[in-house]
């Protein structure tokens, strides 16, 4: 069976805002997804103010303090999952949203 990879971005307005109960639910979800063979990689991200925007399209690289976009919400973490189709990916995204108690965005990786 051909698997597609999907990025599920966790959207939040604070960094490190998960409660102990939410972290326990996320850990249990991660364990199950790993056992089911969908797991590729996941991680949390530091506050956007810690970012650096790098633009090396010209003669010399330009480094600018981030964030790239000013926004009230940002990507606070992510999962990368293997799934056989969009329906399974949507189910994983829905479960991830429930367990982390945040909105998420699901996007497939481009097939090259």
C-alpha positions as a LaTeX table, in Angstrom:
\begin{tabular}{lrrr}
\hline
Residue & $x$ (\AA) & $y$ (\AA) & $z$ (\AA) \\
\hline
Unk1 & 0.00 & 0.00 & 0.00 \\
Unk2 & 1.33 & 3.42 & $-0.98$ \\
Unk3 & 1.56 & 5.82 & 1.94 \\
Unk4 & 1.39 & 9.61 & 1.68 \\
Unk5 & 3.00 & 11.89 & 4.21 \\
Unk6 & 0.99 & 14.64 & 5.85 \\
Unk7 & 1.99 & 17.60 & 8.00 \\
Unk8 & $-0.38$ & 18.42 & 10.84 \\
Unk9 & 0.44 & 21.86 & 12.24 \\
Unk10 & $-0.78$ & 22.71 & 15.74 \\
Unk11 & $-2.09$ & 26.27 & 15.92 \\
Unk12 & $-1.86$ & 28.22 & 19.18 \\
Unk13 & $-1.52$ & 31.76 & 20.48 \\
Unk14 & 0.94 & 30.89 & 23.26 \\
Unk15 & 4.07 & 28.79 & 23.51 \\
Unk16 & 4.31 & 25.97 & 26.03 \\
Unk17 & 0.67 & 26.44 & 26.96 \\
Unk18 & $-0.33$ & 22.77 & 27.20 \\
Unk19 & $-1.66$ & 21.66 & 30.56 \\
Unk20 & $-0.48$ & 18.47 & 32.28 \\
Unk21 & $-3.70$ & 16.72 & 31.19 \\
Unk22 & $-3.22$ & 17.85 & 27.58 \\
Unk23 & 0.41 & 16.66 & 27.61 \\
Unk24 & $-0.69$ & 13.26 & 28.94 \\
Unk25 & $-3.34$ & 13.02 & 26.19 \\
Unk26 & $-0.79$ & 14.02 & 23.54 \\
Unk27 & 1.70 & 11.42 & 24.83 \\
Unk28 & $-0.98$ & 8.69 & 24.74 \\
Unk29 & $-2.00$ & 9.74 & 21.20 \\
Unk30 & 1.64 & 9.73 & 20.07 \\
Unk31 & 2.16 & 6.24 & 21.52 \\
Unk32 & $-0.90$ & 4.91 & 19.70 \\
Unk33 & 0.01 & 6.53 & 16.39 \\
Unk34 & 3.51 & 5.04 & 16.64 \\
Unk35 & 2.06 & 1.59 & 17.40 \\
Unk36 & $-0.31$ & 1.92 & 14.42 \\
Unk37 & 2.61 & 2.69 & 12.06 \\
Unk38 & 1.61 & 6.26 & 11.11 \\
Unk39 & 4.37 & 8.06 & 13.03 \\
Unk40 & 7.18 & 9.78 & 11.12 \\
Unk41 & 8.19 & 12.72 & 13.32 \\
Unk42 & 6.74 & 15.33 & 15.66 \\
Unk43 & 7.92 & 18.27 & 17.71 \\
Unk44 & 7.06 & 21.46 & 19.51 \\
Unk45 & 8.39 & 24.83 & 18.40 \\
Unk46 & 9.77 & 27.73 & 20.40 \\
Unk47 & 8.03 & 31.11 & 20.43 \\
Unk48 & 8.09 & 32.85 & 17.01 \\
Unk49 & 10.08 & 35.74 & 18.50 \\
Unk50 & 13.05 & 33.33 & 18.70 \\
Unk51 & 13.03 & 32.83 & 14.93 \\
Unk52 & 15.37 & 34.21 & 12.30 \\
Unk53 & 14.27 & 34.87 & 8.73 \\
Unk54 & 17.01 & 34.02 & 6.22 \\
Unk55 & 16.92 & 35.43 & 2.67 \\
Unk56 & 19.81 & 34.36 & 0.45 \\
Unk57 & 18.24 & 35.18 & $-2.91$ \\
Unk58 & 20.64 & 38.04 & $-3.60$ \\
Unk59 & 24.39 & 38.49 & $-3.53$ \\
Unk60 & 24.62 & 37.96 & 0.21 \\
Unk61 & 22.51 & 36.29 & 2.86 \\
Unk62 & 20.28 & 38.60 & 4.88 \\
Unk63 & 19.39 & 37.53 & 8.44 \\
Unk64 & 16.44 & 39.29 & 10.09 \\
Unk65 & 14.91 & 38.75 & 13.51 \\
Unk66 & 11.60 & 36.93 & 13.14 \\
Unk67 & 8.86 & 36.19 & 13.06 \\
Unk68 & 8.31 & 36.02 & 9.30 \\
Unk69 & 4.67 & 37.02 & 9.75 \\
Unk70 & 3.10 & 39.07 & 12.52 \\
Unk71 & 0.10 & 37.09 & 13.70 \\
Unk72 & $-2.04$ & 36.46 & 16.76 \\
Unk73 & $-1.64$ & 32.69 & 16.20 \\
Unk74 & 1.22 & 30.57 & 14.93 \\
Unk75 & 2.44 & 27.03 & 14.48 \\
Unk76 & 3.32 & 25.84 & 17.98 \\
Unk77 & 4.13 & 22.26 & 17.02 \\
Unk78 & 3.58 & 19.63 & 14.38 \\
Unk79 & 3.24 & 15.98 & 13.49 \\
Unk80 & 4.35 & 14.27 & 10.29 \\
Unk81 & 2.33 & 11.11 & 9.65 \\
Unk82 & 2.20 & 8.41 & 7.00 \\
Unk83 & $-1.35$ & 7.61 & 5.92 \\
Unk84 & $-2.75$ & 5.54 & 3.07 \\
Unk85 & $-5.23$ & 8.26 & 2.05 \\
Unk86 & $-6.74$ & 11.62 & 2.94 \\
Unk87 & $-9.56$ & 10.06 & 4.99 \\
Unk88 & $-7.08$ & 8.42 & 7.38 \\
Unk89 & $-5.04$ & 11.64 & 7.53 \\
Unk90 & $-8.16$ & 13.64 & 8.38 \\
Unk91 & $-9.04$ & 11.18 & 11.14 \\
Unk92 & $-5.51$ & 11.49 & 12.58 \\
Unk93 & $-5.75$ & 15.29 & 12.39 \\
Unk94 & $-9.14$ & 15.24 & 14.15 \\
Unk95 & $-7.77$ & 13.00 & 16.90 \\
Unk96 & $-4.64$ & 15.15 & 17.25 \\
Unk97 & $-6.78$ & 18.28 & 17.57 \\
Unk98 & $-8.90$ & 16.62 & 20.24 \\
Unk99 & $-5.92$ & 15.37 & 22.25 \\
Unk100 & $-3.90$ & 18.59 & 22.16 \\
Unk101 & $-7.04$ & 20.75 & 22.53 \\
Unk102 & $-5.93$ & 23.06 & 19.71 \\
Unk103 & $-6.92$ & 23.75 & 16.11 \\
Unk104 & $-4.71$ & 22.00 & 13.57 \\
Unk105 & $-4.01$ & 22.35 & 9.87 \\
Unk106 & $-3.54$ & 19.28 & 7.67 \\
Unk107 & $-1.41$ & 19.50 & 4.52 \\
Unk108 & $-0.07$ & 16.74 & 2.29 \\
Unk109 & 3.56 & 16.76 & 1.25 \\
Unk110 & 4.12 & 17.17 & $-2.47$ \\
Unk111 & 4.85 & 13.96 & $-4.30$ \\
Unk112 & 8.02 & 14.34 & $-6.36$ \\
\hline
\end{tabular}
